[in-house]
Amino acid sequence: KTWKDLLDPKWKDKVVMANPLKSGSAYAQVYGIYKLYGWDGLKQLLNNVKILDSSSLVYKGTAEGEFPLAITMEYAAHRYVAGGAQDVRVIYPADGVIAAPEGAAVIAGCKHPQEAKALVDYLLSQPVVDGIFQKYFRRPARPDAVAVAGMPTLQNITLLQSYDPAEANALQKQLLGWWKKQVLQKP
């Protein structure tokens, strides 16, 4: 029910996640655990998880029953739920879901600022946002997006309040350096 639950030794080798050295979403997960439980929490997590080289191996292997529990992206897991997989469900940790933002922007001084603005406006328009959410289960920034069956609204999920993209970026080298060193020292 919580991230802290995954730190319990009873989960050793039963939880999989992608390699944060190769996956941005896995790095966001590592940063989130660090924000919640510090270096000790990361060490406990690392002692329990199997690290896979690809994000897709994480959710595919779990959906196929190879692994009992996975740390993965909501949209990837929800595809199996929406597809009718009876043995797959998405758990939203009560101590905070890691919501890493994605974005689109117009670069100041670009050659075609009006066209760039039109593209961003199109990407953020209600029909496009709803279509992407409904088809690919990628959560939009728009709070008025049409709900997707089987997915809770953002208002019904506890978001990790301490997730700071600027800090995550600033700490990335340090956290990943530590992670790599720990992995290499694992028996």
ChimeraX commands (.cxc) that place a marker at each C-alpha (Angstrom):
marker #1 position 0.00,0.00,0.00 radius 0.5
marker #1 position 3.00,2.33,0.48 radius 0.5
marker #1 position 6.52,2.79,-0.82 radius 0.5
marker #1 position 7.69,1.95,2.68 radius 0.5
marker #1 position 6.10,-1.50,2.32 radius 0.5
marker #1 position 8.54,-2.24,-0.51 radius 0.5
marker #1 position 11.45,-1.67,1.87 radius 0.5
marker #1 position 10.43,-4.66,3.98 radius 0.5
marker #1 position 12.80,-7.63,3.46 radius 0.5
marker #1 position 9.79,-9.91,2.82 radius 0.5
marker #1 position 9.71,-8.37,-0.69 radius 0.5
marker #1 position 13.32,-9.32,-1.49 radius 0.5
marker #1 position 13.58,-10.45,-5.14 radius 0.5
marker #1 position 9.80,-10.14,-5.62 radius 0.5
marker #1 position 9.83,-6.55,-6.89 radius 0.5
marker #1 position 11.23,-5.43,-10.24 radius 0.5
marker #1 position 12.07,-2.01,-11.56 radius 0.5
marker #1 position 13.93,-0.59,-14.54 radius 0.5
marker #1 position 17.54,0.47,-14.28 radius 0.5
marker #1 position 17.60,4.18,-13.34 radius 0.5
marker #1 position 20.92,4.49,-15.16 radius 0.5
marker #1 position 19.00,3.75,-18.39 radius 0.5
marker #1 position 15.47,4.94,-17.68 radius 0.5
marker #1 position 14.30,8.44,-16.83 radius 0.5
marker #1 position 11.11,7.17,-15.21 radius 0.5
marker #1 position 13.11,4.74,-13.06 radius 0.5
marker #1 position 15.35,7.62,-12.02 radius 0.5
marker #1 position 12.23,9.59,-11.00 radius 0.5
marker #1 position 11.21,6.61,-8.85 radius 0.5
marker #1 position 14.65,6.48,-7.20 radius 0.5
marker #1 position 14.53,10.22,-6.55 radius 0.5
marker #1 position 11.04,9.85,-5.05 radius 0.5
marker #1 position 12.16,7.11,-2.66 radius 0.5
marker #1 position 15.16,9.26,-1.73 radius 0.5
marker #1 position 12.85,12.20,-0.93 radius 0.5
marker #1 position 10.60,9.99,1.20 radius 0.5
marker #1 position 13.11,7.76,2.98 radius 0.5
marker #1 position 16.62,9.09,2.30 radius 0.5
marker #1 position 19.74,7.05,1.66 radius 0.5
marker #1 position 18.61,4.30,4.04 radius 0.5
marker #1 position 15.36,3.89,2.14 radius 0.5
marker #1 position 17.22,3.67,-1.17 radius 0.5
marker #1 position 19.55,1.04,0.27 radius 0.5
marker #1 position 16.60,-1.00,1.56 radius 0.5
marker #1 position 14.87,-0.71,-1.81 radius 0.5
marker #1 position 18.00,-1.77,-3.65 radius 0.5
marker #1 position 18.34,-4.79,-1.37 radius 0.5
marker #1 position 14.85,-5.94,-2.37 radius 0.5
marker #1 position 14.48,-5.19,-6.09 radius 0.5
marker #1 position 15.57,-6.98,-9.21 radius 0.5
marker #1 position 16.77,-4.41,-11.71 radius 0.5
marker #1 position 15.84,-4.96,-15.34 radius 0.5
marker #1 position 17.53,-3.26,-18.28 radius 0.5
marker #1 position 14.33,-2.06,-19.90 radius 0.5
marker #1 position 11.18,-0.38,-18.62 radius 0.5
marker #1 position 9.08,-2.54,-20.94 radius 0.5
marker #1 position 10.49,-5.74,-19.42 radius 0.5
marker #1 position 9.19,-4.55,-16.05 radius 0.5
marker #1 position 5.53,-4.15,-16.94 radius 0.5
marker #1 position 5.42,-6.95,-19.53 radius 0.5
marker #1 position 7.05,-9.47,-17.18 radius 0.5
marker #1 position 4.75,-8.52,-14.34 radius 0.5
marker #1 position 1.63,-8.71,-16.52 radius 0.5
marker #1 position 2.72,-12.17,-17.71 radius 0.5
marker #1 position 3.10,-13.35,-14.10 radius 0.5
marker #1 position 6.90,-13.56,-14.09 radius 0.5
marker #1 position 7.14,-11.04,-11.23 radius 0.5
marker #1 position 4.62,-10.42,-8.45 radius 0.5
marker #1 position 5.16,-6.66,-8.18 radius 0.5
marker #1 position 6.66,-3.93,-10.31 radius 0.5
marker #1 position 7.58,-0.30,-9.93 radius 0.5
marker #1 position 6.57,1.21,-13.24 radius 0.5
marker #1 position 4.68,4.00,-14.98 radius 0.5
marker #1 position 0.93,4.28,-14.55 radius 0.5
marker #1 position 0.14,4.46,-18.26 radius 0.5
marker #1 position 2.17,1.32,-19.01 radius 0.5
marker #1 position 0.47,-0.73,-16.31 radius 0.5
marker #1 position -2.99,0.60,-17.07 radius 0.5
marker #1 position -2.80,-0.68,-20.65 radius 0.5
marker #1 position -3.03,-4.20,-19.23 radius 0.5
marker #1 position -5.91,-3.30,-16.93 radius 0.5
marker #1 position -7.78,-1.64,-19.80 radius 0.5
marker #1 position -6.99,-4.62,-22.01 radius 0.5
marker #1 position -8.77,-6.94,-19.61 radius 0.5
marker #1 position -5.84,-8.51,-17.76 radius 0.5
marker #1 position -7.58,-10.01,-14.73 radius 0.5
marker #1 position -4.42,-10.44,-12.64 radius 0.5
marker #1 position -3.07,-6.91,-13.03 radius 0.5
marker #1 position -3.94,-3.92,-10.93 radius 0.5
marker #1 position -2.33,-0.58,-10.34 radius 0.5
marker #1 position -1.47,0.41,-6.77 radius 0.5
marker #1 position -1.19,4.09,-5.91 radius 0.5
marker #1 position 1.11,4.32,-2.86 radius 0.5
marker #1 position -0.60,6.10,0.01 radius 0.5
marker #1 position 2.64,7.88,0.92 radius 0.5
marker #1 position 2.75,9.62,-2.44 radius 0.5
marker #1 position 2.63,8.90,-6.14 radius 0.5
marker #1 position 5.64,10.13,-8.08 radius 0.5
marker #1 position 4.32,12.45,-10.78 radius 0.5
marker #1 position 7.17,13.64,-12.97 radius 0.5
marker #1 position 6.04,16.39,-15.32 radius 0.5
marker #1 position 6.44,16.31,-19.07 radius 0.5
marker #1 position 6.20,19.41,-21.15 radius 0.5
marker #1 position 6.04,21.28,-24.39 radius 0.5
marker #1 position 7.40,24.76,-24.88 radius 0.5
marker #1 position 8.08,27.46,-27.39 radius 0.5
marker #1 position 11.74,28.43,-27.44 radius 0.5
marker #1 position 12.30,32.18,-27.25 radius 0.5
marker #1 position 13.70,33.56,-30.47 radius 0.5
marker #1 position 12.70,30.54,-32.60 radius 0.5
marker #1 position 12.23,31.05,-36.36 radius 0.5
marker #1 position 8.47,30.51,-36.38 radius 0.5
marker #1 position 7.04,31.59,-33.01 radius 0.5
marker #1 position 3.41,31.83,-34.18 radius 0.5
marker #1 position 3.48,28.33,-35.66 radius 0.5
marker #1 position 5.22,26.98,-32.54 radius 0.5
marker #1 position 2.57,28.57,-30.32 radius 0.5
marker #1 position -0.18,27.13,-32.55 radius 0.5
marker #1 position 1.34,23.65,-32.17 radius 0.5
marker #1 position 1.54,23.93,-28.37 radius 0.5
marker #1 position -2.02,25.29,-28.23 radius 0.5
marker #1 position -3.16,22.33,-30.36 radius 0.5
marker #1 position -1.32,19.80,-28.15 radius 0.5
marker #1 position -2.97,21.29,-25.04 radius 0.5
marker #1 position -6.45,21.55,-26.58 radius 0.5
marker #1 position -9.30,19.62,-24.98 radius 0.5
marker #1 position -9.82,17.15,-27.86 radius 0.5
marker #1 position -6.12,16.25,-28.15 radius 0.5
marker #1 position -5.60,15.94,-24.41 radius 0.5
marker #1 position -8.71,13.78,-24.04 radius 0.5
marker #1 position -7.71,11.63,-27.02 radius 0.5
marker #1 position -4.21,10.97,-25.70 radius 0.5
marker #1 position -5.51,10.20,-22.22 radius 0.5
marker #1 position -8.24,7.87,-23.50 radius 0.5
marker #1 position -6.02,5.99,-25.97 radius 0.5
marker #1 position -2.60,5.98,-24.29 radius 0.5
marker #1 position -3.50,6.59,-20.61 radius 0.5
marker #1 position -0.98,9.44,-20.34 radius 0.5
marker #1 position -2.24,11.88,-17.70 radius 0.5
marker #1 position -2.65,15.41,-18.99 radius 0.5
marker #1 position -1.94,18.62,-17.17 radius 0.5
marker #1 position -5.51,19.75,-17.83 radius 0.5
marker #1 position -7.70,19.16,-14.78 radius 0.5
marker #1 position -10.79,19.10,-17.03 radius 0.5
marker #1 position -9.64,16.08,-19.07 radius 0.5
marker #1 position -12.30,13.44,-19.57 radius 0.5
marker #1 position -11.82,10.67,-17.00 radius 0.5
marker #1 position -10.54,7.26,-18.06 radius 0.5
marker #1 position -12.46,4.23,-16.83 radius 0.5
marker #1 position -10.59,2.40,-14.09 radius 0.5
marker #1 position -8.18,5.24,-13.33 radius 0.5
marker #1 position -8.67,7.44,-10.28 radius 0.5
marker #1 position -8.71,11.18,-10.78 radius 0.5
marker #1 position -5.69,13.14,-9.61 radius 0.5
marker #1 position -7.83,14.49,-6.78 radius 0.5
marker #1 position -8.16,10.91,-5.48 radius 0.5
marker #1 position -4.42,10.16,-5.53 radius 0.5
marker #1 position -1.88,11.34,-2.98 radius 0.5
marker #1 position 0.90,13.02,-4.95 radius 0.5
marker #1 position 4.44,13.09,-3.58 radius 0.5
marker #1 position 4.61,16.76,-2.63 radius 0.5
marker #1 position 8.37,16.82,-2.31 radius 0.5
marker #1 position 8.99,15.91,-5.98 radius 0.5
marker #1 position 10.97,18.85,-7.34 radius 0.5
marker #1 position 12.10,18.47,-10.99 radius 0.5
marker #1 position 14.88,21.03,-10.61 radius 0.5
marker #1 position 16.24,19.30,-7.52 radius 0.5
marker #1 position 15.85,15.87,-9.18 radius 0.5
marker #1 position 17.98,17.15,-12.06 radius 0.5
marker #1 position 20.56,18.69,-9.73 radius 0.5
marker #1 position 20.87,15.47,-7.69 radius 0.5
marker #1 position 20.85,13.09,-10.64 radius 0.5
marker #1 position 24.61,12.63,-10.93 radius 0.5
marker #1 position 25.00,12.08,-7.18 radius 0.5
marker #1 position 22.05,9.68,-6.84 radius 0.5
marker #1 position 22.94,7.66,-9.92 radius 0.5
marker #1 position 26.61,7.52,-8.91 radius 0.5
marker #1 position 25.59,6.14,-5.52 radius 0.5
marker #1 position 23.15,3.69,-7.15 radius 0.5
marker #1 position 25.77,2.38,-9.57 radius 0.5
marker #1 position 28.31,1.90,-6.78 radius 0.5
marker #1 position 25.76,-0.01,-4.67 radius 0.5
marker #1 position 24.72,-2.24,-7.57 radius 0.5
marker #1 position 28.33,-3.12,-8.35 radius 0.5
marker #1 position 28.91,-4.06,-4.70 radius 0.5
marker #1 position 25.85,-6.34,-4.53 radius 0.5
marker #1 position 26.73,-10.02,-4.08 radius 0.5
marker link #1:1,2 radius 0.2
marker link #1:2,3 radius 0.2
marker link #1:3,4 radius 0.2
marker link #1:4,5 radius 0.2
marker link #1:5,6 radius 0.2
marker link #1:6,7 radius 0.2
marker link #1:7,8 radius 0.2
marker link #1:8,9 radius 0.2
marker link #1:9,10 radius 0.2
marker link #1:10,11 radius 0.2
marker link #1:11,12 radius 0.2
marker link #1:12,13 radius 0.2
marker link #1:13,14 radius 0.2
marker link #1:14,15 radius 0.2
marker link #1:15,16 radius 0.2
marker link #1:16,17 radius 0.2
marker link #1:17,18 radius 0.2
marker link #1:18,19 radius 0.2
marker link #1:19,20 radius 0.2
marker link #1:20,21 radius 0.2
marker link #1:21,22 radius 0.2
marker link #1:22,23 radius 0.2
marker link #1:23,24 radius 0.2
marker link #1:24,25 radius 0.2
marker link #1:25,26 radius 0.2
marker link #1:26,27 radius 0.2
marker link #1:27,28 radius 0.2
marker link #1:28,29 radius 0.2
marker link #1:29,30 radius 0.2
marker link #1:30,31 radius 0.2
marker link #1:31,32 radius 0.2
marker link #1:32,33 radius 0.2
marker link #1:33,34 radius 0.2
marker link #1:34,35 radius 0.2
marker link #1:35,36 radius 0.2
marker link #1:36,37 radius 0.2
marker link #1:37,38 radius 0.2
marker link #1:38,39 radius 0.2
marker link #1:39,40 radius 0.2
marker link #1:40,41 radius 0.2
marker link #1:41,42 radius 0.2
marker link #1:42,43 radius 0.2
marker link #1:43,44 radius 0.2
marker link #1:44,45 radius 0.2
marker link #1:45,46 radius 0.2
marker link #1:46,47 radius 0.2
marker link #1:47,48 radius 0.2
marker link #1:48,49 radius 0.2
marker link #1:49,50 radius 0.2
marker link #1:50,51 radius 0.2
marker link #1:51,52 radius 0.2
marker link #1:52,53 radius 0.2
marker link #1:53,54 radius 0.2
marker link #1:54,55 radius 0.2
marker link #1:55,56 radius 0.2
marker link #1:56,57 radius 0.2
marker link #1:57,58 radius 0.2
marker link #1:58,59 radius 0.2
marker link #1:59,60 radius 0.2
marker link #1:60,61 radius 0.2
marker link #1:61,62 radius 0.2
marker link #1:62,63 radius 0.2
marker link #1:63,64 radius 0.2
marker link #1:64,65 radius 0.2
marker link #1:65,66 radius 0.2
marker link #1:66,67 radius 0.2
marker link #1:67,68 radius 0.2
marker link #1:68,69 radius 0.2
marker link #1:69,70 radius 0.2
marker link #1:70,71 radius 0.2
marker link #1:71,72 radius 0.2
marker link #1:72,73 radius 0.2
marker link #1:73,74 radius 0.2
marker link #1:74,75 radius 0.2
marker link #1:75,76 radius 0.2
marker link #1:76,77 radius 0.2
marker link #1:77,78 radius 0.2
marker link #1:78,79 radius 0.2
marker link #1:79,80 radius 0.2
marker link #1:80,81 radius 0.2
marker link #1:81,82 radius 0.2
marker link #1:82,83 radius 0.2
marker link #1:83,84 radius 0.2
marker link #1:84,85 radius 0.2
marker link #1:85,86 radius 0.2
marker link #1:86,87 radius 0.2
marker link #1:87,88 radius 0.2
marker link #1:88,89 radius 0.2
marker link #1:89,90 radius 0.2
marker link #1:90,91 radius 0.2
marker link #1:91,92 radius 0.2
marker link #1:92,93 radius 0.2
marker link #1:93,94 radius 0.2
marker link #1:94,95 radius 0.2
marker link #1:95,96 radius 0.2
marker link #1:96,97 radius 0.2
marker link #1:97,98 radius 0.2
marker link #1:98,99 radius 0.2
marker link #1:99,100 radius 0.2
marker link #1:100,101 radius 0.2
marker link #1:101,102 radius 0.2
marker link #1:102,103 radius 0.2
marker link #1:103,104 radius 0.2
marker link #1:104,105 radius 0.2
marker link #1:105,106 radius 0.2
marker link #1:106,107 radius 0.2
marker link #1:107,108 radius 0.2
marker link #1:108,109 radius 0.2
marker link #1:109,110 radius 0.2
marker link #1:110,111 radius 0.2
marker link #1:111,112 radius 0.2
marker link #1:112,113 radius 0.2
marker link #1:113,114 radius 0.2
marker link #1:114,115 radius 0.2
marker link #1:115,116 radius 0.2
marker link #1:116,117 radius 0.2
marker link #1:117,118 radius 0.2
marker link #1:118,119 radius 0.2
marker link #1:119,120 radius 0.2
marker link #1:120,121 radius 0.2
marker link #1:121,122 radius 0.2
marker link #1:122,123 radius 0.2
marker link #1:123,124 radius 0.2
marker link #1:124,125 radius 0.2
marker link #1:125,126 radius 0.2
marker link #1:126,127 radius 0.2
marker link #1:127,128 radius 0.2
marker link #1:128,129 radius 0.2
marker link #1:129,130 radius 0.2
marker link #1:130,131 radius 0.2
marker link #1:131,132 radius 0.2
marker link #1:132,133 radius 0.2
marker link #1:133,134 radius 0.2
marker link #1:134,135 radius 0.2
marker link #1:135,136 radius 0.2
marker link #1:136,137 radius 0.2
marker link #1:137,138 radius 0.2
marker link #1:138,139 radius 0.2
marker link #1:139,140 radius 0.2
marker link #1:140,141 radius 0.2
marker link #1:141,142 radius 0.2
marker link #1:142,143 radius 0.2
marker link #1:143,144 radius 0.2
marker link #1:144,145 radius 0.2
marker link #1:145,146 radius 0.2
marker link #1:146,147 radius 0.2
marker link #1:147,148 radius 0.2
marker link #1:148,149 radius 0.2
marker link #1:149,150 radius 0.2
marker link #1:150,151 radius 0.2
marker link #1:151,152 radius 0.2
marker link #1:152,153 radius 0.2
marker link #1:153,154 radius 0.2
marker link #1:154,155 radius 0.2
marker link #1:155,156 radius 0.2
marker link #1:156,157 radius 0.2
marker link #1:157,158 radius 0.2
marker link #1:158,159 radius 0.2
marker link #1:159,160 radius 0.2
marker link #1:160,161 radius 0.2
marker link #1:161,162 radius 0.2
marker link #1:162,163 radius 0.2
marker link #1:163,164 radius 0.2
marker link #1:164,165 radius 0.2
marker link #1:165,166 radius 0.2
marker link #1:166,167 radius 0.2
marker link #1:167,168 radius 0.2
marker link #1:168,169 radius 0.2
marker link #1:169,170 radius 0.2
marker link #1:170,171 radius 0.2
marker link #1:171,172 radius 0.2
marker link #1:172,173 radius 0.2
marker link #1:173,174 radius 0.2
marker link #1:174,175 radius 0.2
marker link #1:175,176 radius 0.2
marker link #1:176,177 radius 0.2
marker link #1:177,178 radius 0.2
marker link #1:178,179 radius 0.2
marker link #1:179,180 radius 0.2
marker link #1:180,181 radius 0.2
marker link #1:181,182 radius 0.2
marker link #1:182,183 radius 0.2
marker link #1:183,184 radius 0.2
marker link #1:184,185 radius 0.2
marker link #1:185,186 radius 0.2
marker link #1:186,187 radius 0.2
view
